[in-house]
Amino acid sequence: MFMPVYGILILFNSGIFLSYLPGPVKRIVIIIIVVNTIILPLSLVPFYLSQKVIKSIHVITSRERIIPLTMNSIFFYLGFYLLNRLQVPDLIKTYFLASFSVVVVSLFVSLKWKISIHMIGIGGLTGAIISLSLYLGVDMKAVWMGLILCSGLIGFARLELNRHTPAQVYSGFLTGLLVAGGVMMVG
């Protein structure tokens, strides 16, 4: 949920051309991303709990993830649609398309298997930033290292909490990395 916001903040402060967008444009983009990736998905959590769609906010089983991930996919698509209606650089649209793609892949994987959504998120952010910096030829190695360190810490936490197996953690990270990185390179 928070990774798209972190990513756009990194992009807006990376020194690339997006850093020079006018403040009002940045605010509109951030508002669209926050509303569609955090506020709308979180606003449904009480409904999911009351309707027994999920048993707790931790959404432990892969079966419980189906409806929330489906709704998140819809909200992410809405965000992508709104960004496409604005006169913002294509790079922002591609970044959000990568975020949407990661959520959709998470949904399809969750139909059959429990994968670490946390690791898909941080892997997606890492893949998008690495691909972008390679594509644009911008030195963002410090950001890469920070993201890889965060990935390791998140993966360690998921394992320590016994929420996932090593296979679920590693495959989550690689899935996010490859999907988001691939969309950024193609887009």
TORPA-4810 file (N, C-alpha, C, O; in nm, 3 decimals):
<nodes>
NODE_1_0.081_-0.120_0.000_0.000_0.000_0.000_0.085_0.127_0.000_0.056_0.222_-0.072_M
NODE_2_0.188_0.127_0.079_0.267_0.248_0.094_0.380_0.259_-0.008_0.434_0.368_-0.029_F
NODE_3_0.416_0.149_-0.072_0.530_0.151_-0.163_0.513_0.247_-0.281_0.609_0.315_-0.317_M
NODE_4_0.393_0.256_-0.343_0.380_0.355_-0.451_0.405_0.499_-0.404_0.461_0.579_-0.478_P
NODE_5_0.363_0.530_-0.282_0.386_0.665_-0.229_0.535_0.685_-0.205_0.591_0.788_-0.243_V
NODE_6_0.600_0.587_-0.141_0.744_0.599_-0.119_0.817_0.617_-0.251_0.909_0.698_-0.262_Y
NODE_7_0.776_0.539_-0.351_0.842_0.546_-0.481_0.828_0.682_-0.547_0.925_0.735_-0.601_G
NODE_8_0.707_0.738_-0.544_0.689_0.868_-0.610_0.765_0.976_-0.534_0.816_1.071_-0.595_I
NODE_9_0.774_0.963_-0.402_0.853_1.060_-0.325_1.002_1.048_-0.361_1.072_1.149_-0.371_L
NODE_10_1.049_0.925_-0.379_1.189_0.906_-0.422_1.209_0.971_-0.558_1.306_1.043_-0.579_I
NODE_11_1.116_0.945_-0.651_1.129_1.000_-0.786_1.126_1.153_-0.785_1.202_1.217_-0.858_L
NODE_12_1.039_1.211_-0.703_1.030_1.356_-0.698_1.152_1.421_-0.633_1.174_1.541_-0.648_F
NODE_13_1.231_1.342_-0.562_1.350_1.396_-0.495_1.479_1.333_-0.546_1.581_1.337_-0.477_N
NODE_14_1.476_1.276_-0.666_1.591_1.201_-0.717_1.688_1.283_-0.801_1.797_1.236_-0.834_S
NODE_15_1.651_1.403_-0.834_1.737_1.484_-0.920_1.708_1.465_-1.069_1.767_1.534_-1.152_G
NODE_16_1.618_1.373_-1.103_1.580_1.357_-1.244_1.478_1.467_-1.278_1.441_1.546_-1.192_I
NODE_17_1.435_1.471_-1.400_1.346_1.578_-1.446_1.218_1.588_-1.365_1.159_1.696_-1.359_F
NODE_18_1.173_1.479_-1.302_1.050_1.486_-1.221_1.068_1.575_-1.099_0.970_1.628_-1.046_L
NODE_19_1.192_1.592_-1.055_1.220_1.678_-0.939_1.182_1.822_-0.969_1.156_1.900_-0.877_S
NODE_20_1.178_1.859_-1.096_1.154_1.998_-1.136_1.009_2.026_-1.173_0.977_2.135_-1.221_Y
NODE_21_0.921_1.929_-1.151_0.779_1.955_-1.176_0.730_2.061_-1.078_0.780_2.070_-0.965_L
NODE_22_0.634_2.142_-1.119_0.578_2.242_-1.026_0.515_2.176_-0.904_0.462_2.065_-0.912_P
NODE_23_0.522_2.244_-0.792_0.468_2.193_-0.666_0.323_2.148_-0.675_0.289_2.041_-0.625_G
NODE_24_0.234_2.228_-0.739_0.094_2.185_-0.749_0.077_2.054_-0.826_-0.010_1.973_-0.792_P
NODE_25_0.158_2.031_-0.928_0.149_1.906_-1.004_0.192_1.790_-0.914_0.127_1.685_-0.912_V
NODE_26_0.301_1.808_-0.841_0.347_1.703_-0.749_0.239_1.671_-0.646_0.212_1.555_-0.616_K
NODE_27_0.177_1.776_-0.591_0.072_1.754_-0.489_-0.045_1.675_-0.545_-0.094_1.583_-0.480_R
NODE_28_-0.090_1.709_-0.665_-0.203_1.637_-0.727_-0.166_1.490_-0.746_-0.246_1.401_-0.715_I
NODE_29_-0.045_1.463_-0.796_0.000_1.325_-0.818_0.004_1.250_-0.685_-0.045_1.138_-0.675_V
NODE_30_0.061_1.312_-0.583_0.071_1.248_-0.452_-0.069_1.222_-0.395_-0.093_1.116_-0.339_I
NODE_31_-0.159_1.317_-0.408_-0.296_1.299_-0.358_-0.363_1.181_-0.428_-0.424_1.097_-0.362_I
NODE_32_-0.352_1.175_-0.560_-0.413_1.064_-0.634_-0.356_0.931_-0.588_-0.431_0.835_-0.568_I
NODE_33_-0.225_0.925_-0.570_-0.162_0.800_-0.529_-0.202_0.763_-0.386_-0.234_0.647_-0.359_I
NODE_34_-0.199_0.858_-0.295_-0.235_0.830_-0.154_-0.381_0.784_-0.144_-0.411_0.687_-0.075_V
NODE_35_-0.471_0.854_-0.212_-0.613_0.818_-0.204_-0.636_0.677_-0.258_-0.707_0.598_-0.197_V
NODE_36_-0.576_0.646_-0.374_-0.605_0.518_-0.440_-0.524_0.400_-0.388_-0.564_0.285_-0.410_N
NODE_37_-0.414_0.424_-0.321_-0.335_0.311_-0.272_-0.340_0.293_-0.121_-0.307_0.186_-0.070_T
NODE_38_-0.381_0.397_-0.050_-0.385_0.386_0.097_-0.526_0.411_0.152_-0.584_0.324_0.216_I
NODE_39_-0.580_0.530_0.126_-0.706_0.569_0.189_-0.823_0.479_0.147_-0.893_0.426_0.232_I
NODE_40_-0.844_0.462_0.017_-0.957_0.378_-0.027_-0.940_0.233_0.018_-1.036_0.176_0.072_L
NODE_41_-0.823_0.169_-0.001_-0.810_0.031_0.047_-0.830_0.017_0.199_-0.897_-0.075_0.244_P
NODE_42_-0.772_0.109_0.277_-0.787_0.100_0.423_-0.929_0.129_0.469_-0.973_0.077_0.572_L
NODE_43_-1.001_0.211_0.394_-1.138_0.244_0.434_-1.230_0.122_0.429_-1.335_0.121_0.493_S
NODE_44_-1.191_0.020_0.352_-1.274_-0.100_0.342_-1.243_-0.206_0.449_-1.318_-0.302_0.463_L
NODE_45_-1.135_-0.188_0.522_-1.096_-0.289_0.622_-1.207_-0.313_0.725_-1.237_-0.428_0.753_V
NODE_46_-1.269_-0.209_0.782_-1.379_-0.236_0.877_-1.494_-0.317_0.812_-1.552_-0.404_0.877_P
NODE_47_-1.524_-0.288_0.687_-1.628_-0.363_0.616_-1.585_-0.509_0.601_-1.665_-0.600_0.626_F
NODE_48_-1.461_-0.532_0.561_-1.411_-0.670_0.546_-1.420_-0.746_0.678_-1.458_-0.863_0.681_Y
NODE_49_-1.386_-0.678_0.787_-1.391_-0.743_0.918_-1.536_-0.772_0.959_-1.567_-0.881_1.007_L
NODE_50_-1.624_-0.676_0.939_-1.764_-0.695_0.980_-1.834_-0.802_0.897_-1.923_-0.871_0.946_S
NODE_51_-1.794_-0.816_0.772_-1.855_-0.916_0.684_-1.780_-1.049_0.685_-1.813_-1.141_0.610_Q
NODE_52_-1.681_-1.057_0.772_-1.600_-1.179_0.788_-1.527_-1.220_0.659_-1.498_-1.337_0.636_K
NODE_53_-1.497_-1.120_0.576_-1.414_-1.145_0.457_-1.272_-1.176_0.502_-1.204_-1.262_0.445_V
NODE_54_-1.229_-1.106_0.607_-1.100_-1.132_0.671_-1.125_-1.152_0.820_-1.219_-1.096_0.877_I
NODE_55_-1.038_-1.232_0.882_-1.055_-1.261_1.025_-0.984_-1.158_1.112_-1.026_-1.131_1.225_K
NODE_56_-0.877_-1.100_1.059_-0.804_-0.996_1.132_-0.738_-0.904_1.031_-0.736_-0.932_0.911_S
NODE_57_-0.685_-0.794_1.079_-0.619_-0.700_0.987_-0.491_-0.758_0.929_-0.433_-0.700_0.837_I
NODE_58_-0.445_-0.869_0.982_-0.321_-0.932_0.932_-0.343_-1.013_0.805_-0.246_-1.050_0.739_H
NODE_59_-0.467_-1.042_0.771_-0.502_-1.117_0.649_-0.405_-1.233_0.630_-0.320_-1.231_0.540_V
NODE_60_-0.418_-1.333_0.714_-0.319_-1.439_0.724_-0.325_-1.539_0.609_-0.220_-1.575_0.556_I
NODE_61_-0.442_-1.584_0.569_-0.449_-1.688_0.466_-0.454_-1.627_0.326_-0.498_-1.513_0.308_T
NODE_62_-0.410_-1.705_0.229_-0.414_-1.655_0.091_-0.559_-1.639_0.044_-0.587_-1.553_-0.039_S
NODE_63_-0.650_-1.719_0.095_-0.791_-1.712_0.058_-0.850_-1.577_0.102_-0.931_-1.518_0.030_R
NODE_64_-0.811_-1.529_0.220_-0.861_-1.400_0.271_-0.813_-1.283_0.187_-0.874_-1.176_0.190_E
NODE_65_-0.707_-1.301_0.112_-0.649_-1.191_0.035_-0.722_-1.161_-0.094_-0.705_-1.053_-0.151_R
NODE_66_-0.802_-1.254_-0.142_-0.861_-1.243_-0.276_-0.945_-1.116_-0.291_-0.921_-1.038_-0.383_I
NODE_67_-1.042_-1.096_-0.205_-1.130_-0.979_-0.218_-1.054_-0.849_-0.193_-1.067_-0.757_-0.274_I
NODE_68_-0.974_-0.837_-0.085_-0.897_-0.713_-0.068_-0.803_-0.684_-0.186_-0.791_-0.569_-0.228_P
NODE_69_-0.736_-0.786_-0.239_-0.647_-0.762_-0.353_-0.726_-0.727_-0.479_-0.679_-0.648_-0.561_L
NODE_70_-0.843_-0.784_-0.495_-0.927_-0.748_-0.609_-0.969_-0.601_-0.600_-0.961_-0.528_-0.698_T
NODE_71_-1.012_-0.559_-0.483_-1.050_-0.419_-0.464_-0.929_-0.327_-0.480_-0.940_-0.221_-0.541_M
NODE_72_-0.814_-0.369_-0.427_-0.693_-0.287_-0.443_-0.658_-0.273_-0.590_-0.615_-0.167_-0.634_N
NODE_73_-0.676_-0.381_-0.667_-0.650_-0.374_-0.811_-0.740_-0.270_-0.877_-0.695_-0.193_-0.962_S
NODE_74_-0.865_-0.268_-0.837_-0.959_-0.170_-0.891_-0.917_-0.028_-0.854_-0.918_0.062_-0.938_I
NODE_75_-0.879_-0.008_-0.728_-0.836_0.125_-0.684_-0.707_0.169_-0.754_-0.693_0.284_-0.793_F
NODE_76_-0.613_0.075_-0.769_-0.489_0.109_-0.839_-0.518_0.143_-0.984_-0.459_0.236_-1.039_F
NODE_77_-0.609_0.069_-1.047_-0.645_0.100_-1.184_-0.710_0.239_-1.192_-0.682_0.316_-1.284_Y
NODE_78_-0.796_0.271_-1.096_-0.858_0.403_-1.091_-0.751_0.512_-1.082_-0.759_0.614_-1.150_L
NODE_79_-0.650_0.489_-0.999_-0.540_0.584_-0.988_-0.466_0.599_-1.120_-0.432_0.710_-1.161_G
NODE_80_-0.442_0.487_-1.186_-0.375_0.489_-1.316_-0.460_0.566_-1.417_-0.408_0.647_-1.494_F
NODE_81_-0.590_0.541_-1.417_-0.682_0.609_-1.508_-0.678_0.761_-1.483_-0.671_0.839_-1.578_Y
NODE_82_-0.683_0.802_-1.356_-0.681_0.945_-1.324_-0.550_1.009_-1.366_-0.550_1.120_-1.419_L
NODE_83_-0.439_0.941_-1.343_-0.310_0.996_-1.385_-0.302_1.008_-1.537_-0.241_1.102_-1.589_L
NODE_84_-0.363_0.915_-1.608_-0.365_0.923_-1.755_-0.447_1.040_-1.805_-0.423_1.091_-1.915_N
NODE_85_-0.543_1.084_-1.727_-0.627_1.197_-1.767_-0.557_1.331_-1.744_-0.598_1.434_-1.799_R
NODE_86_-0.451_1.329_-1.665_-0.377_1.452_-1.635_-0.260_1.470_-1.731_-0.214_1.374_-1.794_L
NODE_87_-0.213_1.589_-1.740_-0.094_1.619_-1.820_0.030_1.602_-1.732_0.095_1.700_-1.696_Q
NODE_88_0.060_1.478_-1.699_0.181_1.449_-1.621_0.276_1.368_-1.708_0.232_1.303_-1.803_V
NODE_89_0.404_1.371_-1.678_0.499_1.295_-1.759_0.465_1.146_-1.764_0.414_1.089_-1.668_P
NODE_90_0.494_1.085_-1.879_0.467_0.943_-1.898_0.537_0.856_-1.795_0.488_0.749_-1.761_D
NODE_91_0.651_0.901_-1.745_0.725_0.824_-1.646_0.641_0.800_-1.520_0.647_0.692_-1.461_L
NODE_92_0.564_0.899_-1.479_0.476_0.884_-1.361_0.369_0.780_-1.391_0.338_0.695_-1.308_I
NODE_93_0.311_0.788_-1.511_0.208_0.692_-1.550_0.264_0.551_-1.556_0.201_0.455_-1.512_K
NODE_94_0.384_0.538_-1.612_0.448_0.407_-1.621_0.479_0.352_-1.482_0.459_0.233_-1.457_T
NODE_95_0.527_0.437_-1.393_0.555_0.395_-1.256_0.428_0.342_-1.189_0.430_0.239_-1.123_Y
NODE_96_0.317_0.414_-1.208_0.194_0.369_-1.145_0.139_0.244_-1.214_0.077_0.160_-1.149_F
NODE_97_0.161_0.231_-1.345_0.123_0.108_-1.414_0.202_-0.010_-1.357_0.147_-0.120_-1.342_L
NODE_98_0.329_0.012_-1.326_0.410_-0.093_-1.264_0.352_-0.132_-1.129_0.345_-0.250_-1.096_A
NODE_99_0.311_-0.033_-1.050_0.250_-0.061_-0.919_0.121_-0.141_-0.935_0.099_-0.238_-0.863_S
NODE_100_0.038_-0.101_-1.029_-0.087_-0.172_-1.058_-0.056_-0.316_-1.100_-0.122_-0.409_-1.054_F
NODE_101_0.042_-0.334_-1.186_0.078_-0.468_-1.235_0.122_-0.559_-1.121_0.088_-0.677_-1.120_S
NODE_102_0.197_-0.504_-1.027_0.242_-0.583_-0.912_0.123_-0.630_-0.829_0.121_-0.744_-0.783_V
NODE_103_0.024_-0.544_-0.809_-0.095_-0.582_-0.731_-0.174_-0.691_-0.804_-0.221_-0.786_-0.742_V
NODE_104_-0.188_-0.677_-0.935_-0.262_-0.778_-1.013_-0.191_-0.913_-1.008_-0.255_-1.016_-0.990_V
NODE_105_-0.059_-0.913_-1.024_0.017_-1.038_-1.015_0.002_-1.097_-0.874_-0.013_-1.219_-0.860_V
NODE_106_0.006_-1.014_-0.771_-0.014_-1.061_-0.633_-0.149_-1.131_-0.619_-0.160_-1.235_-0.554_S
NODE_107_-0.251_-1.071_-0.679_-0.384_-1.130_-0.675_-0.385_-1.268_-0.740_-0.435_-1.364_-0.681_L
NODE_108_-0.329_-1.280_-0.859_-0.331_-1.408_-0.929_-0.248_-1.515_-0.859_-0.287_-1.631_-0.855_F
NODE_109_-0.134_-1.476_-0.803_-0.054_-1.573_-0.729_-0.130_-1.618_-0.604_-0.127_-1.736_-0.568_V
NODE_110_-0.198_-1.523_-0.538_-0.271_-1.554_-0.415_-0.390_-1.647_-0.437_-0.440_-1.706_-0.341_S
NODE_111_-0.435_-1.660_-0.560_-0.543_-1.755_-0.588_-0.499_-1.898_-0.561_-0.581_-1.983_-0.528_L
NODE_112_-0.369_-1.924_-0.576_-0.318_-2.061_-0.561_-0.219_-2.079_-0.446_-0.203_-2.190_-0.394_K
NODE_113_-0.153_-1.970_-0.405_-0.042_-1.986_-0.311_-0.026_-1.861_-0.228_-0.054_-1.751_-0.275_W
NODE_114_0.019_-1.877_-0.106_0.045_-1.763_-0.020_0.186_-1.712_-0.048_0.284_-1.784_-0.029_K
NODE_115_0.194_-1.588_-0.092_0.322_-1.523_-0.120_0.330_-1.400_-0.032_0.227_-1.346_0.008_I
NODE_116_0.448_-1.355_-0.002_0.464_-1.239_0.085_0.432_-1.111_0.009_0.508_-1.067_-0.078_S
NODE_117_0.319_-1.052_0.043_0.278_-0.926_-0.019_0.374_-0.814_0.022_0.403_-0.724_-0.058_I
NODE_118_0.424_-0.819_0.145_0.522_-0.719_0.189_0.645_-0.723_0.098_0.696_-0.619_0.055_H
NODE_119_0.691_-0.844_0.070_0.811_-0.857_-0.013_0.783_-0.823_-0.159_0.871_-0.771_-0.228_M
NODE_120_0.663_-0.853_-0.207_0.627_-0.811_-0.343_0.632_-0.659_-0.351_0.681_-0.603_-0.449_I
NODE_121_0.582_-0.592_-0.248_0.581_-0.446_-0.247_0.721_-0.386_-0.249_0.750_-0.299_-0.331_G
NODE_122_0.806_-0.430_-0.159_0.942_-0.374_-0.153_1.023_-0.420_-0.274_1.108_-0.346_-0.324_I
NODE_123_0.999_-0.541_-0.321_1.065_-0.587_-0.443_1.024_-0.505_-0.564_1.106_-0.472_-0.649_G
NODE_124_0.894_-0.471_-0.571_0.845_-0.388_-0.679_0.906_-0.249_-0.678_0.946_-0.196_-0.782_G
NODE_125_0.913_-0.190_-0.559_0.975_-0.058_-0.547_1.122_-0.063_-0.587_1.171_0.024_-0.660_L
NODE_126_1.191_-0.165_-0.540_1.333_-0.181_-0.573_1.352_-0.201_-0.724_1.438_-0.138_-0.784_T
NODE_127_1.271_-0.286_-0.783_1.281_-0.311_-0.927_1.251_-0.188_-1.009_1.320_-0.161_-1.108_G
NODE_128_1.150_-0.112_-0.969_1.115_0.010_-1.043_1.227_0.112_-1.037_1.261_0.173_-1.138_A
NODE_129_1.285_0.131_-0.920_1.391_0.231_-0.904_1.518_0.187_-0.977_1.583_0.269_-1.043_I
NODE_130_1.554_0.060_-0.966_1.674_0.012_-1.036_1.654_0.025_-1.188_1.743_0.075_-1.257_I
NODE_131_1.541_-0.018_-1.239_1.515_-0.009_-1.383_1.517_0.136_-1.431_1.575_0.168_-1.534_S
NODE_132_1.453_0.221_-1.353_1.447_0.362_-1.391_1.586_0.424_-1.394_1.620_0.497_-1.488_L
NODE_133_1.665_0.397_-1.292_1.798_0.457_-1.289_1.887_0.404_-1.401_1.968_0.478_-1.456_S
NODE_134_1.873_0.276_-1.434_1.949_0.220_-1.547_1.901_0.279_-1.680_1.982_0.312_-1.766_L
NODE_135_1.770_0.290_-1.696_1.713_0.342_-1.820_1.753_0.488_-1.844_1.788_0.526_-1.955_Y
NODE_136_1.746_0.568_-1.737_1.778_0.710_-1.751_1.927_0.739_-1.734_1.972_0.851_-1.760_L
NODE_137_2.004_0.639_-1.692_2.147_0.661_-1.670_2.176_0.750_-1.550_2.273_0.826_-1.550_G
NODE_138_2.091_0.741_-1.448_2.106_0.823_-1.328_2.165_0.737_-1.217_2.120_0.624_-1.194_V
NODE_139_2.265_0.790_-1.148_2.328_0.717_-1.039_2.240_0.725_-0.914_2.234_0.828_-0.847_D
NODE_140_2.173_0.614_-0.884_2.089_0.607_-0.766_2.130_0.488_-0.679_2.047_0.426_-0.612_M
NODE_141_2.260_0.457_-0.683_2.308_0.339_-0.610_2.282_0.349_-0.460_2.255_0.247_-0.396_K
NODE_142_2.288_0.468_-0.404_2.260_0.484_-0.261_2.115_0.445_-0.231_2.087_0.381_-0.130_A
NODE_143_2.024_0.484_-0.320_1.883_0.447_-0.302_1.867_0.297_-0.318_1.795_0.233_-0.241_V
NODE_144_1.934_0.239_-0.419_1.930_0.093_-0.438_1.971_0.021_-0.311_1.902_-0.069_-0.262_W
NODE_145_2.085_0.064_-0.257_2.137_-0.003_-0.137_2.041_0.011_-0.021_2.020_-0.084_0.054_M
NODE_146_1.981_0.128_-0.005_1.883_0.148_0.101_1.762_0.057_0.083_1.711_0.000_0.180_G
NODE_147_1.715_0.045_-0.040_1.600_-0.041_-0.068_1.634_-0.188_-0.047_1.552_-0.264_0.005_L
NODE_148_1.752_-0.228_-0.087_1.793_-0.367_-0.066_1.807_-0.397_0.083_1.769_-0.505_0.129_I
NODE_149_1.863_-0.302_0.159_1.872_-0.318_0.305_1.732_-0.329_0.366_1.707_-0.416_0.449_L
NODE_150_1.641_-0.240_0.325_1.503_-0.247_0.375_1.437_-0.380_0.338_1.364_-0.438_0.417_C
NODE_151_1.465_-0.427_0.216_1.410_-0.556_0.173_1.456_-0.668_0.264_1.376_-0.753_0.305_S
NODE_152_1.583_-0.668_0.296_1.636_-0.770_0.386_1.573_-0.763_0.524_1.540_-0.866_0.584_G
NODE_153_1.556_-0.643_0.574_1.495_-0.627_0.707_1.348_-0.671_0.707_1.303_-0.736_0.801_L
NODE_154_1.276_-0.635_0.603_1.135_-0.676_0.593_1.126_-0.828_0.580_1.044_-0.891_0.647_I
NODE_155_1.210_-0.885_0.495_1.210_-1.031_0.480_1.242_-1.102_0.610_1.178_-1.200_0.646_G
NODE_156_1.342_-1.051_0.681_1.379_-1.108_0.811_1.262_-1.099_0.908_1.233_-1.195_0.980_F
NODE_157_1.194_-0.985_0.910_1.081_-0.967_1.001_0.968_-1.064_0.968_0.907_-1.122_1.058_A
NODE_158_0.939_-1.083_0.839_0.833_-1.175_0.800_0.866_-1.318_0.844_0.778_-1.393_0.886_R
NODE_159_0.993_-1.354_0.832_1.034_-1.488_0.875_1.033_-1.501_1.027_0.987_-1.603_1.080_L
NODE_160_1.082_-1.400_1.096_1.085_-1.403_1.243_0.944_-1.411_1.302_0.924_-1.474_1.406_E
NODE_161_0.849_-1.346_1.238_0.710_-1.349_1.285_0.638_-1.477_1.245_0.521_-1.495_1.277_L
NODE_162_0.708_-1.564_1.174_0.650_-1.689_1.123_0.526_-1.665_1.037_0.432_-1.745_1.038_N
NODE_163_0.526_-1.556_0.963_0.416_-1.524_0.872_0.434_-1.591_0.736_0.338_-1.614_0.663_R
NODE_164_0.562_-1.621_0.703_0.593_-1.677_0.572_0.708_-1.775_0.582_0.786_-1.774_0.677_H
NODE_165_0.717_-1.858_0.480_0.831_-1.947_0.464_0.938_-1.872_0.383_0.908_-1.771_0.320_T
NODE_166_1.062_-1.920_0.386_1.164_-1.855_0.303_1.124_-1.850_0.155_1.151_-1.751_0.087_P
NODE_167_1.061_-1.955_0.104_1.019_-1.955_-0.037_0.918_-1.844_-0.065_0.925_-1.780_-0.171_A
NODE_168_0.826_-1.820_0.026_0.727_-1.714_0.007_0.791_-1.576_0.011_0.750_-1.486_-0.061_Q
NODE_169_0.891_-1.560_0.096_0.962_-1.432_0.108_1.046_-1.406_-0.018_1.036_-1.300_-0.078_V
NODE_170_1.128_-1.504_-0.055_1.216_-1.484_-0.172_1.137_-1.470_-0.300_1.168_-1.385_-0.384_Y
NODE_171_1.035_-1.553_-0.317_0.956_-1.543_-0.440_0.877_-1.412_-0.444_0.856_-1.356_-0.552_S
NODE_172_0.834_-1.364_-0.329_0.766_-1.234_-0.325_0.858_-1.122_-0.371_0.819_-1.040_-0.453_G
NODE_173_0.978_-1.120_-0.317_1.072_-1.015_-0.356_1.104_-1.023_-0.506_1.101_-0.922_-0.576_F
NODE_174_1.136_-1.143_-0.554_1.171_-1.158_-0.695_1.053_-1.126_-0.788_1.073_-1.068_-0.895_L
NODE_175_0.933_-1.163_-0.747_0.815_-1.132_-0.828_0.798_-0.981_-0.842_0.782_-0.930_-0.953_T
NODE_176_0.801_-0.911_-0.731_0.788_-0.766_-0.735_0.899_-0.700_-0.815_0.875_-0.611_-0.896_G
NODE_177_1.022_-0.746_-0.791_1.139_-0.691_-0.861_1.126_-0.706_-1.012_1.147_-0.611_-1.087_L
NODE_178_1.090_-0.828_-1.056_1.082_-0.856_-1.199_0.961_-0.791_-1.266_0.973_-0.738_-1.377_L
NODE_179_0.847_-0.793_-1.200_0.726_-0.735_-1.261_0.742_-0.583_-1.274_0.727_-0.528_-1.383_V
NODE_180_0.770_-0.516_-1.164_0.782_-0.369_-1.169_0.901_-0.326_-1.254_0.891_-0.232_-1.332_A
NODE_181_1.013_-0.396_-1.238_1.130_-0.362_-1.317_1.104_-0.382_-1.466_1.147_-0.302_-1.549_G
NODE_182_1.034_-0.489_-1.499_1.001_-0.517_-1.640_0.907_-0.412_-1.697_0.928_-0.366_-1.809_G
NODE_183_0.804_-0.374_-1.623_0.710_-0.273_-1.672_0.782_-0.140_-1.692_0.757_-0.070_-1.790_V
NODE_184_0.871_-0.105_-1.600_0.943_0.022_-1.612_1.035_0.020_-1.735_1.049_0.122_-1.803_M
NODE_185_1.097_-0.093_-1.763_1.187_-0.101_-1.878_1.110_-0.098_-2.010_1.153_-0.036_-2.107_M
NODE_186_0.996_-0.165_-2.014_0.917_-0.170_-2.136_0.843_-0.039_-2.160_0.833_0.010_-2.273_V
NODE_187_0.791_0.019_-2.047_0.711_0.142_-2.058_0.793_0.257_-2.094_0.741_0.368_-2.107_G
</nodes>
